[in-house]
Amino acid sequence: MGGDDVMACVHDDNGRVRIQHFYNVGQWAKEIQRNPARDEEGVFENNRVTCRFKRPVNVPRDETIVDLHLSWYYLFAWGPAIQGSITRHDIDSPPTSERVVSIYKYEDIFMPSAAYQTFSSPFCLLLIVALTFYLLMGTP
């Protein structure tokens, strides 16, 4: 991992769901204050976080935001958040799309196991890293 553009839906202690932008440096997620997400919506219901947002397809001269004109692998991870701050997810190999995916055509994305769909997290503080454009796994 590393060099990944991460958009995260984070359920905080106040009951809000926020969209945060991170850039993976090595195995650490560094929060990027310049968040490209717009028209954010987030809900925490039945112990599940759901969110949606818009972001620019391309932001020139910003290496932390990948160009969505290209196809990328999608990686999904989840784990606890403490006071709205993400902590390390506990999956060593989070589920990743089996091939590069383009946002320009509708595709079902296969995830390798239903076991990735379940988790336990103290205080029900759930973090779902909704989209990670996994840059190092292939060429666009």
C-alpha positions as CSV (number, residue, x, y, z in Angstrom):
1,M,0.0,0.0,0.0
2,G,1.0,3.5,-0.5
3,G,0.3,6.3,-3.0
4,D,-3.4,5.6,-2.7
5,D,-6.2,8.2,-3.0
6,V,-8.7,7.4,-0.3
7,M,-12.2,8.8,0.3
8,A,-13.6,7.6,3.6
9,C,-17.1,7.7,5.2
10,V,-16.5,8.2,8.9
11,H,-19.2,7.9,11.6
12,D,-18.1,10.2,14.4
13,D,-19.1,10.3,18.1
14,N,-21.7,13.0,17.5
15,G,-23.7,10.7,15.2
16,R,-22.6,12.4,12.0
17,V,-21.2,10.8,8.9
18,R,-18.5,12.8,7.3
19,I,-16.6,12.2,4.1
20,Q,-12.8,12.7,4.6
21,H,-10.0,12.6,2.1
22,F,-6.8,10.7,2.8
23,Y,-3.6,9.9,0.9
24,N,-1.8,6.7,1.9
25,V,1.9,7.2,2.7
26,G,3.4,3.8,3.2
27,Q,0.9,2.1,5.5
28,W,-0.4,5.3,7.0
29,A,-3.4,7.3,6.0
30,K,-2.6,11.0,6.0
31,E,-5.6,13.3,6.1
32,I,-5.6,15.8,3.3
33,Q,-7.3,19.1,4.3
34,R,-8.3,19.9,0.7
35,N,-11.2,17.6,0.4
36,P,-12.6,17.3,-3.1
37,A,-16.0,15.8,-1.9
38,R,-19.1,17.9,-2.7
39,D,-22.9,17.3,-2.2
40,E,-22.1,15.0,0.7
41,E,-24.7,12.7,2.1
42,G,-24.2,10.2,4.9
43,V,-26.4,8.0,7.1
44,F,-25.7,5.6,10.0
45,E,-28.5,3.2,10.3
46,N,-28.8,-0.4,11.5
47,N,-25.0,-0.4,12.3
48,R,-24.2,0.4,8.7
49,V,-22.6,3.5,7.3
50,T,-23.8,4.6,3.9
51,C,-22.5,7.7,2.1
52,R,-22.4,9.3,-1.3
53,F,-20.7,12.3,-2.7
54,K,-19.4,14.0,-5.9
55,R,-15.8,14.9,-6.7
56,P,-14.1,16.3,-9.7
57,V,-13.0,13.8,-12.3
58,N,-9.6,15.4,-12.5
59,V,-7.7,17.9,-10.4
60,P,-4.6,19.0,-12.3
61,R,-1.4,19.3,-10.4
62,D,-2.7,17.5,-7.3
63,E,-1.0,14.1,-6.8
64,T,-3.3,13.2,-3.9
65,I,-6.4,13.0,-6.2
66,V,-6.3,10.5,-9.0
67,D,-7.5,11.2,-12.5
68,L,-10.9,9.4,-12.9
69,H,-10.6,9.6,-16.7
70,L,-8.4,6.5,-16.1
71,S,-9.4,3.1,-14.8
72,W,-8.3,2.0,-11.3
73,Y,-8.5,-0.9,-8.9
74,Y,-11.0,-0.3,-6.1
75,L,-10.1,-1.4,-2.6
76,F,-12.5,-1.5,0.4
77,A,-11.6,-1.5,4.0
78,W,-13.3,-0.7,7.3
79,G,-12.3,-0.4,11.0
80,P,-13.0,1.6,14.1
81,A,-12.9,5.3,14.5
82,I,-12.2,7.1,17.8
83,Q,-13.8,10.5,18.2
84,G,-14.2,10.7,14.4
85,S,-10.5,9.9,13.7
86,I,-9.8,6.7,11.8
87,T,-7.6,4.0,13.2
88,R,-5.8,1.2,11.4
89,H,-8.1,-1.3,9.8
90,D,-7.6,-4.8,11.0
91,I,-7.6,-6.5,7.6
92,D,-4.1,-7.3,6.2
93,S,-5.5,-7.9,2.7
94,P,-8.7,-5.8,2.2
95,P,-11.0,-6.8,-0.7
96,T,-9.9,-5.4,-4.0
97,S,-11.7,-5.4,-7.3
98,E,-10.4,-8.2,-9.5
99,R,-9.7,-5.9,-12.4
100,V,-9.4,-2.2,-13.1
101,V,-12.8,-0.4,-13.1
102,S,-13.9,2.7,-15.1
103,I,-16.4,5.1,-13.7
104,Y,-17.7,5.6,-17.2
105,K,-19.6,2.3,-17.4
106,Y,-21.8,0.5,-15.0
107,E,-20.2,-2.6,-13.6
108,D,-20.8,-5.0,-10.7
109,I,-17.6,-5.2,-8.6
110,F,-17.0,-8.7,-7.3
111,M,-15.7,-8.9,-3.8
112,P,-13.9,-12.2,-3.0
113,S,-15.7,-13.2,0.2
114,A,-18.9,-12.4,2.1
115,A,-16.7,-12.6,5.3
116,Y,-15.5,-9.1,4.4
117,Q,-19.0,-7.9,4.8
118,T,-19.1,-8.5,8.5
119,F,-17.1,-7.1,11.3
120,S,-17.2,-6.3,15.0
121,S,-16.1,-2.9,16.3
122,P,-16.2,-1.5,19.8
123,F,-18.7,1.3,20.3
124,C,-20.1,0.7,16.8
125,L,-17.7,3.3,15.6
126,L,-17.5,2.2,12.0
127,L,-15.2,3.4,9.3
128,I,-15.8,2.3,5.7
129,V,-13.2,3.4,3.3
130,A,-15.6,3.5,0.5
131,L,-13.3,4.0,-2.4
132,T,-9.6,3.7,-2.6
133,F,-8.0,4.0,-6.0
134,Y,-5.3,1.4,-5.5
135,L,-2.5,2.9,-7.7
136,L,0.2,0.4,-7.2
137,M,-1.7,-2.7,-8.4
138,G,-1.8,-2.0,-12.0
139,T,-1.6,0.4,-14.8
140,P,-4.6,2.4,-16.0
